Amino acid sequence: MPGFELSPTLDLDATLANLGPEVASIRSQAASGTAVVSICVGAFLVAEAGLLGGREATTSWLFADQFARRHADVRLRPESLVVTDRGVTTTAAFSAMYDFALQFIREHDGPRVARSTARIALVDDARSTQAPYVDTGLIPTVGREFSLSVKRWLDQNLGARYDLPTLAQEFHVSTRTLLRRFGDEAGETPLAYLQMVRVRRARHLLETTDRTVASIAADVGYRDPGAFSGIFARHTGKRPREYRAMFHRRRDHHGSTPRDVEDRAAGRDHTPPGRDDRRRVSRLDRPLRRGDVSCHRQEVGDSEHLRREAARVGQHTDSQRTHAAPPAPLNGWRDYRDTWRCRRFSGGWPLIMISVMTIMRGQSDPLDDFSRRVVNVDDVDKTVYVAGSGPAVILMPEMPGISPDVARFARWVRDAGFSVYLPSLFGVDGAYPLAEARESVVRRACVSAEFRAFAGGGTSPVVTWLRGLARLAHAERGGPGVGAVGLCFTGNFALTMALEPAVIAPVVNHPSLPLDDPGGLEISDEDAAAVAERVARDGLKVLAYRFDNDTWCTGQRFAAYRALLGDAFDGRVLEAETANTNPPPFFRDVVGCAHSVVTAHLVDQDGHPTVQARNEIIAFLAERLGTRPE
């Protein structure tokens, strides 16, 4: 079924009414067993014939919103080029007929014939998505004056930091009213629109200039090139470098692109060509200074690489443990920053101290009342301990891992009527490390690519995996949503997990990251803005706890949460004198202050403030998840 004449400004109802005979013919042919394939907006006709209800389908991205509004019963995949579901095939814009033809040949004659056909026909047989071609600026909007005004303001402030309260103040409305009115008219949030416009601008710069990805990221409002790259990939299906390789305009013999020539002719500033693929200078390639914590976030290779480099400069590293003298007990982030530093070898290559954990089980918990599962999210496997029934709660362990105290808290939550999902993220499950391995647990987590332990690192990548775990847990256990409880090193993860719609009960306990900024939050600017939007839109509440003298989680950090979340942040502070005075050695020697409200520093006595905090957390989860605590 080919497409038909249609534009975003035409009356779709009238156009389809004139195509009644064609719709009837499609319905009749399908009833007789004929396979149905639509090209571009031909999907509208197939849907009108009643063939797509409950099926997956695609159409041209230019008309995807119209299609979704008209046929809510169809599971639209607007990013796909070709979709086949139970004998009915739909494709994207008209050139996608070639993608369908190649798919048809591939299925019937094999990939070799399909590749040969693509070469003969000069067709790209590697296309898998229409996302790189989407330009929502080409979609007209009618009768949406408020959202258009907001969009114009965002367009004019493209590179500025996004702040929802400032935006609402600009239009003299509350944040909740702004989100409601903008969402009703535009069908998205202001932040989603801003991200789309920023990506569109970045696409243009990638196509027409040789500026570095980092430079383009900064130009469109992203201080973190990694965050920009992730957002760009979500919108286009390609990383910035991949997109540039696909669409970059070729240079003439003078080294100029067509846009360069236009710019010079018009007298516009021109950015000189640069080497976008220049070698990244690692933080390991420069001398280190005392207190220099940025070096700890280096992208270090494996230990074999380190041993090779050590051998190159005539030194030796023991793969089992460092030869450095054990550091003094740490007391808060400043001591940690100054104590844990990189060591330099004589050849000029700084080398992170390597220590393979020699953890012994002292105080231990077999965790045998939990079901041990290996959960795969986005092709990454992690061990998760699951117990209980009822709505799901993701409990993320504190440093140094799933200790007996963390397991005890998990059982309390389980016994209150919840299904607890306890992922293993670091350390040895069920045990505290003994003296020789205590600090190595922290160090290994800090240099791990999964965590952002220091200021400026943004949101820890492992949170993406945890959001996937929340989706899985919600699908398995049902209910209105999922709770997320973070502790210490993972404390803030509960907040950033709230970007997953299933998470509706975040509890932030004594969040300790970033380690080097007592007033900082372990979250990227983009994620912070998105969380603030969700809080305003959905009425999300965030519960948090700390001790008043905690040097890892200070009052400055709680103030930063309050500045971000406003009245939605319920931060509660306990007196340090109420903390358990005989915690496990890790907390006595490494943490060095009252810190873990509901685990290591909890005093298990009725009416004690720490027990009251535990009960308040369980009551909060029960209220948000719709259960009654036992």
VEXMAR-215867 format. One line per field, with one value per residue (C-alpha): residue number from 0; residue in one letter; y, z, x. Coordinates in nm, 3 decimals. Layout:
BEGIN
nr = c(NUM:...)
rest = c(a:...)
yy = c(Y:...)
zz = c(Z:...)
xx = c(X:...)
//
This chain:
BEGIN
nr = c(0:1:2:3:4:5:6:7:8:9:10:11:12:13:14:15:16:17:18:19:20:21:22:23:24:25:26:27:28:29:30:31:32:33:34:35:36:37:38:39:40:41:42:43:44:45:46:47:48:49:50:51:52:53:54:55:56:57:58:59:60:61:62:63:64:65:66:67:68:69:70:71:72:73:74:75:76:77:78:79:80:81:82:83:84:85:86:87:88:89:90:91:92:93:94:95:96:97:98:99:100:101:102:103:104:105:106:107:108:109:110:111:112:113:114:115:116:117:118:119:120:121:122:123:124:125:126:127:128:129:130:131:132:133:134:135:136:137:138:139:140:141:142:143:144:145:146:147:148:149:150:151:152:153:154:155:156:157:158:159:160:161:162:163:164:165:166:167:168:169:170:171:172:173:174:175:176:177:178:179:180:181:182:183:184:185:186:187:188:189:190:191:192:193:194:195:196:197:198:199:200:201:202:203:204:205:206:207:208:209:210:211:212:213:214:215:216:217:218:219:220:221:222:223:224:225:226:227:228:229:230:231:232:233:234:235:236:237:238:239:240:241:242:243:244:245:246:247:248:249:250:251:252:253:254:255:256:257:258:259:260:261:262:263:264:265:266:267:268:269:270:271:272:273:274:275:276:277:278:279:280:281:282:283:284:285:286:287:288:289:290:291:292:293:294:295:296:297:298:299:300:301:302:303:304:305:306:307:308:309:310:311:312:313:314:315:316:317:318:319:320:321:322:323:324:325:326:327:328:329:330:331:332:333:334:335:336:337:338:339:340:341:342:343:344:345:346:347:348:349:350:351:352:353:354:355:356:357:358:359:360:361:362:363:364:365:366:367:368:369:370:371:372:373:374:375:376:377:378:379:380:381:382:383:384:385:386:387:388:389:390:391:392:393:394:395:396:397:398:399:400:401:402:403:404:405:406:407:408:409:410:411:412:413:414:415:416:417:418:419:420:421:422:423:424:425:426:427:428:429:430:431:432:433:434:435:436:437:438:439:440:441:442:443:444:445:446:447:448:449:450:451:452:453:454:455:456:457:458:459:460:461:462:463:464:465:466:467:468:469:470:471:472:473:474:475:476:477:478:479:480:481:482:483:484:485:486:487:488:489:490:491:492:493:494:495:496:497:498:499:500:501:502:503:504:505:506:507:508:509:510:511:512:513:514:515:516:517:518:519:520:521:522:523:524:525:526:527:528:529:530:531:532:533:534:535:536:537:538:539:540:541:542:543:544:545:546:547:548:549:550:551:552:553:554:555:556:557:558:559:560:561:562:563:564:565:566:567:568:569:570:571:572:573:574:575:576:577:578:579:580:581:582:583:584:585:586:587:588:589:590:591:592:593:594:595:596:597:598:599:600:601:602:603:604:605:606:607:608:609:610:611:612:613:614:615:616:617:618:619:620:621:622:623:624:625:626:627:628:629)
rest = c(m:p:g:f:e:l:s:p:t:l:d:l:d:a:t:l:a:n:l:g:p:e:v:a:s:i:r:s:q:a:a:s:g:t:a:v:v:s:i:c:v:g:a:f:l:v:a:e:a:g:l:l:g:g:r:e:a:t:t:s:w:l:f:a:d:q:f:a:r:r:h:a:d:v:r:l:r:p:e:s:l:v:v:t:d:r:g:v:t:t:t:a:a:f:s:a:m:y:d:f:a:l:q:f:i:r:e:h:d:g:p:r:v:a:r:s:t:a:r:i:a:l:v:d:d:a:r:s:t:q:a:p:y:v:d:t:g:l:i:p:t:v:g:r:e:f:s:l:s:v:k:r:w:l:d:q:n:l:g:a:r:y:d:l:p:t:l:a:q:e:f:h:v:s:t:r:t:l:l:r:r:f:g:d:e:a:g:e:t:p:l:a:y:l:q:m:v:r:v:r:r:a:r:h:l:l:e:t:t:d:r:t:v:a:s:i:a:a:d:v:g:y:r:d:p:g:a:f:s:g:i:f:a:r:h:t:g:k:r:p:r:e:y:r:a:m:f:h:r:r:r:d:h:h:g:s:t:p:r:d:v:e:d:r:a:a:g:r:d:h:t:p:p:g:r:d:d:r:r:r:v:s:r:l:d:r:p:l:r:r:g:d:v:s:c:h:r:q:e:v:g:d:s:e:h:l:r:r:e:a:a:r:v:g:q:h:t:d:s:q:r:t:h:a:a:p:p:a:p:l:n:g:w:r:d:y:r:d:t:w:r:c:r:r:f:s:g:g:w:p:l:i:m:i:s:v:m:t:i:m:r:g:q:s:d:p:l:d:d:f:s:r:r:v:v:n:v:d:d:v:d:k:t:v:y:v:a:g:s:g:p:a:v:i:l:m:p:e:m:p:g:i:s:p:d:v:a:r:f:a:r:w:v:r:d:a:g:f:s:v:y:l:p:s:l:f:g:v:d:g:a:y:p:l:a:e:a:r:e:s:v:v:r:r:a:c:v:s:a:e:f:r:a:f:a:g:g:g:t:s:p:v:v:t:w:l:r:g:l:a:r:l:a:h:a:e:r:g:g:p:g:v:g:a:v:g:l:c:f:t:g:n:f:a:l:t:m:a:l:e:p:a:v:i:a:p:v:v:n:h:p:s:l:p:l:d:d:p:g:g:l:e:i:s:d:e:d:a:a:a:v:a:e:r:v:a:r:d:g:l:k:v:l:a:y:r:f:d:n:d:t:w:c:t:g:q:r:f:a:a:y:r:a:l:l:g:d:a:f:d:g:r:v:l:e:a:e:t:a:n:t:n:p:p:p:f:f:r:d:v:v:g:c:a:h:s:v:v:t:a:h:l:v:d:q:d:g:h:p:t:v:q:a:r:n:e:i:i:a:f:l:a:e:r:l:g:t:r:p:e)
yy = c(0.000:0.321:0.651:0.928:1.305:1.433:1.721:1.822:2.112:1.917:1.805:1.440:1.347:1.483:1.321:0.978:1.016:1.050:0.728:0.509:0.273:0.214:0.134:-0.112:-0.280:-0.322:-0.479:-0.717:-0.823:-0.889:-1.101:-1.320:-1.388:-1.136:-1.003:-0.629:-0.389:-0.011:0.253:0.582:0.727:0.423:0.306:0.540:0.347:0.010:0.135:0.271:-0.076:-0.212:-0.421:-0.260:-0.270:-0.421:-0.457:-0.281:-0.041:0.253:0.540:0.856:1.043:1.361:1.219:0.996:1.224:1.247:0.871:0.808:1.044:0.894:0.529:0.494:0.117:0.074:0.022:0.277:0.247:0.583:0.522:0.204:0.182:-0.143:-0.320:-0.655:-0.785:-1.094:-1.062:-0.685:-0.471:-0.094:0.124:0.475:0.745:0.646:0.558:0.291:0.081:-0.004:-0.116:-0.338:-0.477:-0.567:-0.724:-0.929:-1.049:-1.124:-1.340:-1.533:-1.547:-1.482:-1.196:-1.249:-1.184:-0.888:-0.731:-0.778:-0.624:-0.324:-0.265:-0.287:-0.051:0.190:0.143:0.153:-0.188:-0.090:0.147:0.035:0.345:0.673:0.853:1.027:1.193:1.334:1.715:1.810:2.174:2.078:1.978:2.280:2.362:2.530:2.673:2.627:2.986:2.921:2.632:2.819:3.115:2.881:2.713:3.049:3.140:2.807:2.850:3.190:3.051:2.727:2.726:2.844:2.613:2.479:2.577:2.502:2.764:3.036:2.932:2.937:3.280:3.408:3.324:3.427:3.083:2.812:2.521:2.283:2.511:2.547:2.172:2.113:2.379:2.300:1.926:1.970:2.172:2.016:1.660:1.672:1.855:2.175:1.984:1.718:1.993:2.168:1.846:1.793:2.147:2.110:1.782:1.942:2.223:1.971:1.768:2.077:2.149:1.788:1.794:2.127:2.184:2.001:2.129:1.877:1.696:1.862:2.206:2.135:1.997:2.320:2.530:2.364:2.379:2.061:2.093:1.716:1.573:1.224:1.333:1.508:1.198:0.983:1.226:1.262:0.884:0.852:1.101:0.990:0.630:0.729:0.858:1.202:1.059:0.795:1.061:1.281:0.989:0.933:1.291:1.514:1.725:1.661:1.929:2.075:2.086:2.394:2.202:2.384:2.252:2.417:2.585:2.725:2.891:3.037:3.170:3.344:3.494:3.633:3.758:3.529:3.402:3.069:2.813:2.677:2.308:2.095:1.733:1.596:1.261:1.403:1.183:1.224:1.337:1.117:1.259:1.006:1.194:1.494:1.541:1.513:1.766:1.717:1.700:1.647:1.424:1.446:1.191:0.926:0.937:0.838:0.583:0.336:0.006:-0.333:-0.438:-0.615:-0.281:-0.122:-0.398:-0.349:0.024:-0.039:-0.282:-0.022:0.220:-0.049:-0.085:-0.364:-0.384:-0.675:-0.787:-0.899:-0.586:-0.248:-0.209:0.135:0.180:0.155:0.501:0.644:0.609:0.844:1.100:1.246:1.357:1.593:1.325:1.084:1.331:1.403:1.045:0.857:0.987:0.844:0.733:0.833:0.610:0.742:0.719:0.985:0.766:0.804:0.475:0.410:0.188:-0.155:-0.378:-0.702:-0.740:-1.002:-1.000:-1.244:-1.316:-1.188:-1.096:-1.264:-1.341:-1.633:-1.455:-1.798:-1.662:-1.462:-1.596:-1.531:-1.432:-1.309:-1.023:-0.898:-0.537:-0.397:-0.697:-0.641:-0.916:-0.844:-1.057:-0.955:-1.102:-1.113:-1.188:-1.121:-1.045:-0.735:-0.415:-0.401:-0.198:-0.167:-0.147:-0.039:-0.132:0.116:0.095:-0.162:-0.378:-0.605:-0.621:-0.805:-0.469:-0.395:-0.747:-0.685:-0.367:-0.557:-0.815:-0.543:-0.404:-0.753:-0.835:-0.513:-0.654:-0.569:-0.757:-0.654:-0.649:-0.615:-0.576:-0.658:-0.355:-0.386:-0.574:-0.930:-1.021:-1.091:-0.985:-0.692:-0.668:-0.714:-0.449:-0.511:-0.483:-0.211:0.090:-0.107:-0.167:0.209:0.275:0.017:0.161:0.513:0.424:0.201:0.324:0.254:0.526:0.901:0.950:1.302:1.644:1.718:1.354:1.379:1.085:0.745:0.519:0.226:0.415:0.328:-0.040:0.018:0.190:-0.119:-0.332:-0.112:-0.169:-0.543:-0.549:-0.348:-0.587:-0.886:-0.753:-0.506:-0.239:0.138:0.156:0.077:0.212:0.294:0.318:0.436:0.419:0.616:0.564:0.478:0.729:0.968:0.681:0.667:1.020:0.972:0.644:0.856:0.934:0.585:0.640:0.318:0.464:0.655:0.627:0.745:0.739:0.908:0.793:0.977:1.028:1.061:1.148:1.348:1.277:1.601:1.850:1.856:2.075:1.893:1.641:1.332:1.417:1.576:1.911:1.744:1.476:1.735:1.939:1.628:1.520:1.868:1.852:1.515:1.633:1.932:1.731:1.416:1.541:1.314:1.325:1.246:1.129:1.166:1.106:1.202:1.254:1.613:1.570:1.349:1.464:1.248:1.380:1.740:1.997:2.170:1.866:1.861:2.233:2.155:1.893:2.144:2.404:2.152:1.992:2.258:2.136:1.793:1.721:1.594:1.591:1.467:1.505:1.291:1.388:1.211:1.125:0.881:0.672:0.325:0.382:0.039:-0.002:-0.262:-0.186:-0.053:0.227:0.290:0.303:0.417:0.618:0.761:0.940:0.874:0.803:0.500:0.582:0.255:0.008:0.018:0.307:0.194:0.107:-0.172:-0.064:0.027:0.402:0.479:0.764:0.539:0.276:0.552:0.657:0.298:0.287:0.621:0.489:0.178:0.393:0.620:0.319:0.182:0.514:0.558:0.194:0.128:-0.130:-0.142:-0.202:-0.496)
zz = c(0.000:-0.114:0.063:-0.039:-0.057:0.297:0.476:0.843:0.757:0.554:0.707:0.780:0.848:0.512:0.330:0.474:0.412:0.041:0.052:0.180:-0.123:-0.079:0.290:0.206:-0.054:0.197:0.445:0.181:0.054:0.406:0.481:0.182:0.317:0.116:0.288:0.358:0.331:0.369:0.267:0.457:0.545:0.387:0.751:0.811:0.555:0.700:1.047:0.918:0.778:1.132:1.070:1.318:1.645:1.911:1.661:1.641:1.350:1.216:0.975:0.869:1.171:1.030:1.095:1.395:1.648:1.435:1.391:1.765:1.856:1.597:1.665:2.034:2.013:1.785:1.945:1.738:1.697:1.534:1.536:1.325:0.949:0.896:1.137:1.071:1.319:1.250:0.874:0.847:0.754:0.785:0.687:0.744:0.475:0.108:0.077:0.344:0.066:-0.026:0.330:0.314:-0.023:0.115:0.424:0.200:-0.008:0.304:0.447:0.124:-0.046:0.233:0.341:0.061:-0.212:-0.016:0.008:-0.362:-0.446:-0.223:-0.404:-0.746:-0.648:-0.457:-0.142:0.216:0.366:0.715:0.809:1.113:1.237:1.114:1.431:1.275:1.017:1.256:1.264:1.473:1.373:1.046:1.227:1.238:1.552:1.551:1.844:2.098:2.188:2.542:2.451:2.146:2.367:2.603:2.310:2.170:2.507:2.528:2.171:2.262:2.574:2.425:2.594:2.935:3.233:3.242:3.560:3.587:3.857:3.652:3.344:3.535:3.678:3.327:3.230:3.564:3.650:3.903:3.799:3.820:3.596:3.349:3.317:3.288:3.023:2.823:2.841:2.732:2.425:2.328:2.460:2.629:2.902:2.845:2.923:2.661:2.404:2.503:2.468:2.123:2.011:2.153:1.969:1.646:1.682:1.760:1.453:1.237:1.388:1.347:0.982:0.888:1.107:1.234:1.589:1.865:2.027:2.359:2.200:2.041:2.369:2.547:2.269:2.310:2.688:2.815:3.044:3.048:2.701:2.828:2.929:2.594:2.406:2.589:2.523:2.158:2.116:2.273:2.020:1.705:1.765:1.699:1.909:1.795:1.622:1.446:1.336:1.202:1.005:0.851:0.764:0.765:0.449:0.248:0.211:-0.115:-0.218:0.002:0.305:0.320:0.350:0.154:0.480:0.529:0.188:0.272:0.604:0.453:0.175:0.432:0.659:0.943:1.201:1.106:1.343:1.197:1.118:1.396:1.453:1.607:1.657:1.844:2.121:2.451:2.713:3.014:3.362:3.410:3.158:3.378:3.715:4.014:4.291:4.657:4.701:4.327:4.327:3.956:3.892:4.069:3.796:3.524:3.262:3.373:3.196:3.358:3.605:3.332:3.153:3.478:3.537:3.182:3.239:3.572:3.403:3.134:3.391:3.582:3.872:3.996:4.132:4.333:4.181:4.522:4.739:4.747:4.921:5.047:5.422:5.532:5.556:5.884:5.974:5.768:5.920:5.649:5.293:5.351:5.510:5.239:4.967:5.115:5.214:4.897:4.617:4.308:4.324:4.051:3.914:3.807:3.438:3.472:3.458:3.762:3.870:4.082:4.379:4.296:4.567:4.508:4.799:5.048:5.229:5.506:5.657:6.013:6.112:5.831:5.710:5.473:5.320:5.283:5.332:5.011:4.660:4.476:4.114:3.824:3.659:3.310:3.219:2.891:2.853:3.198:3.461:3.834:4.135:4.310:4.637:4.643:4.931:5.035:4.861:4.781:4.606:4.518:4.700:4.553:4.846:4.738:4.979:5.150:5.157:5.206:5.051:5.155:5.515:5.789:5.897:5.544:5.529:5.865:5.733:5.418:5.634:5.825:5.496:5.373:5.693:5.657:5.345:5.059:4.803:4.857:4.566:4.702:4.421:4.482:4.370:4.559:4.843:4.955:5.003:5.364:5.524:5.656:5.527:5.776:5.838:5.545:5.291:5.433:5.242:4.923:4.893:4.888:4.653:4.399:4.392:4.348:4.037:3.894:3.569:3.723:3.989:3.996:4.338:4.284:4.199:3.835:3.745:3.707:3.758:3.819:3.512:3.730:3.794:3.439:3.529:3.856:3.671:3.455:3.770:3.897:3.573:3.604:3.971:3.897:3.616:3.847:4.160:4.026:4.244:4.187:4.164:4.321:4.622:4.604:4.917:4.886:5.163:5.192:4.866:4.688:4.882:4.593:4.354:4.499:4.368:4.019:3.989:4.008:3.639:3.593:3.610:3.811:4.104:4.324:4.674:4.687:5.023:5.035:5.341:5.440:5.076:5.072:4.707:4.578:4.828:4.761:4.773:5.097:4.937:4.603:4.463:4.265:3.966:3.624:3.549:3.300:3.545:3.820:3.598:3.497:3.860:3.958:3.674:3.785:4.144:4.029:3.780:3.979:4.337:4.416:4.773:4.877:5.231:5.364:5.686:5.833:6.168:6.264:6.283:5.975:5.784:5.483:5.452:5.570:5.627:5.312:5.109:5.256:5.175:4.814:4.801:4.942:4.685:4.407:4.532:4.754:4.989:4.823:5.013:5.365:5.523:5.882:6.108:6.414:6.696:6.672:7.043:6.965:6.730:6.814:6.988:6.902:6.526:6.319:6.268:5.914:6.045:6.346:6.153:5.801:5.842:6.180:6.268:6.323:5.968:5.895:6.049:5.987:5.962:6.142:6.376:6.455:6.818:6.812:7.108:7.106:7.096:7.003:6.745:6.493:6.524:6.483:6.162:6.038:6.113:5.937:5.623:5.622:5.678:5.389:5.159:5.272:5.208:4.862:4.753:4.898:5.167:5.540:5.742:5.979)
xx = c(0.000:0.175:0.148:-0.089:-0.077:-0.052:0.111:0.101:-0.131:-0.389:-0.719:-0.644:-1.008:-1.122:-0.831:-0.904:-1.278:-1.203:-1.002:-1.285:-1.278:-0.905:-0.953:-1.232:-1.009:-0.726:-0.964:-1.101:-0.757:-0.632:-0.939:-0.856:-0.508:-0.306:0.004:-0.019:0.275:0.239:0.491:0.520:0.174:0.010:0.009:-0.285:-0.491:-0.393:-0.489:-0.821:-0.888:-0.859:-0.548:-0.310:-0.504:-0.277:0.007:0.342:0.381:0.581:0.530:0.713:0.848:0.688:0.341:0.413:0.240:-0.074:-0.078:-0.033:-0.317:-0.553:-0.470:-0.392:-0.448:-0.146:0.194:0.381:0.759:0.839:1.215:1.194:1.240:1.049:0.813:0.644:0.390:0.178:0.180:0.134:0.435:0.467:0.762:0.894:0.911:0.904:1.275:1.218:1.064:1.422:1.494:1.186:1.294:1.637:1.478:1.249:1.544:1.746:1.466:1.403:1.745:1.989:2.217:2.468:2.213:2.076:2.423:2.484:2.148:2.224:2.555:2.396:2.113:2.343:2.138:2.270:2.191:2.311:2.029:1.832:1.653:1.504:1.612:1.918:1.691:1.430:1.400:1.099:1.146:0.978:0.657:0.421:0.227:-0.113:-0.310:-0.030:0.056:0.181:0.408:0.536:0.631:0.818:0.989:1.103:1.252:1.433:1.559:1.703:1.871:1.996:2.336:2.220:2.178:1.822:1.637:1.265:1.181:1.353:1.159:0.830:0.910:0.980:0.621:0.466:0.330:0.413:0.634:0.337:0.125:0.409:0.454:0.078:0.012:0.324:0.251:-0.111:-0.009:0.322:0.284:0.626:0.817:1.019:1.339:1.256:1.201:1.524:1.721:1.573:1.668:2.017:2.063:1.937:2.191:2.465:2.373:2.417:2.759:2.869:2.759:2.915:3.222:3.527:3.492:3.558:3.268:3.354:3.341:3.004:2.871:2.965:2.813:2.473:2.470:2.640:2.942:2.990:3.071:2.983:2.633:2.593:2.703:2.447:2.159:2.264:2.263:1.917:1.777:1.958:2.057:2.420:2.707:2.832:3.137:2.929:2.682:2.964:3.108:2.764:2.663:2.971:3.002:3.315:3.583:3.704:4.070:4.117:3.995:3.663:3.311:3.028:2.922:3.273:3.253:2.912:3.039:3.340:3.131:2.889:3.165:3.070:3.318:3.465:3.608:3.936:3.934:4.074:4.152:3.837:4.003:4.303:4.434:4.256:4.504:4.450:4.467:4.745:4.965:5.030:5.203:4.976:4.939:4.860:4.485:4.435:4.129:4.051:4.323:4.117:3.854:4.100:4.009:4.272:4.322:4.347:4.614:4.814:4.851:4.971:5.225:5.359:5.401:5.572:5.812:5.880:6.018:6.205:5.967:5.746:5.393:5.268:4.938:4.818:4.864:5.032:5.373:5.275:5.244:4.883:4.727:4.605:4.236:4.021:3.790:3.568:3.617:3.913:4.130:4.021:4.116:4.457:4.541:4.452:4.671:4.834:5.196:5.439:5.712:6.053:5.971:5.704:5.393:5.169:5.025:4.718:4.798:4.665:4.530:4.346:4.110:4.218:3.886:3.826:3.490:3.479:3.127:2.930:2.579:2.514:2.209:2.052:1.700:1.737:1.704:2.031:1.968:2.181:1.993:2.078:2.004:2.138:2.370:2.526:2.492:2.483:2.397:2.075:1.941:1.560:1.323:0.965:0.638:0.441:0.553:0.922:1.186:1.536:1.779:2.127:2.409:2.637:3.011:3.168:2.891:2.605:2.719:2.528:2.382:2.254:2.105:1.936:1.772:1.665:1.489:1.306:1.177:1.087:0.899:0.697:0.531:0.767:0.972:1.334:1.579:1.935:2.194:2.559:2.761:3.092:3.262:3.197:2.832:2.737:3.065:3.265:3.623:3.904:4.166:4.398:4.118:3.891:4.017:4.082:3.707:3.649:3.938:3.828:3.477:3.614:3.816:3.544:3.389:3.046:3.068:3.130:3.286:3.420:3.277:3.210:3.158:2.782:2.548:2.708:2.664:2.553:2.227:2.116:2.144:1.957:1.672:1.645:1.632:1.347:1.153:1.206:1.104:0.789:0.694:0.749:0.577:0.321:0.165:0.165:0.542:0.879:1.068:1.439:1.655:2.014:2.275:2.599:2.794:2.467:2.256:2.194:2.122:1.771:1.712:1.857:1.668:1.351:1.400:1.255:0.875:0.828:1.026:0.780:0.931:1.296:1.478:1.820:2.016:2.339:2.454:2.833:2.907:3.083:3.360:3.551:3.263:3.060:2.794:2.778:2.532:2.626:2.405:2.450:2.286:2.053:1.943:1.900:1.668:1.473:1.432:1.311:1.059:0.929:0.896:0.690:0.485:0.411:0.423:0.717:0.849:1.207:1.288:1.645:1.843:2.182:2.357:2.434:2.814:2.851:3.161:3.070:2.715:2.710:2.439:2.564:2.463:2.114:2.089:2.178:1.901:1.654:1.759:1.697:1.375:1.216:0.945:0.952:1.276:1.213:1.559:1.572:1.877:1.957:2.190:2.524:2.509:2.227:2.442:2.572:2.906:3.042:2.999:3.187:3.559:3.509:3.289:3.512:3.841:3.748:3.428:3.523:3.196:2.826:2.706:2.484:2.146:1.962:2.251:2.585:2.501:2.146:2.069:1.811:1.601:1.232:1.181:1.542:1.577:1.751:1.478:1.222:1.401:1.383:1.010:0.955:1.126:0.907:0.595:0.699:0.739:0.403:0.227:0.376:0.350:0.006:0.078:0.021:0.339:0.318)
//
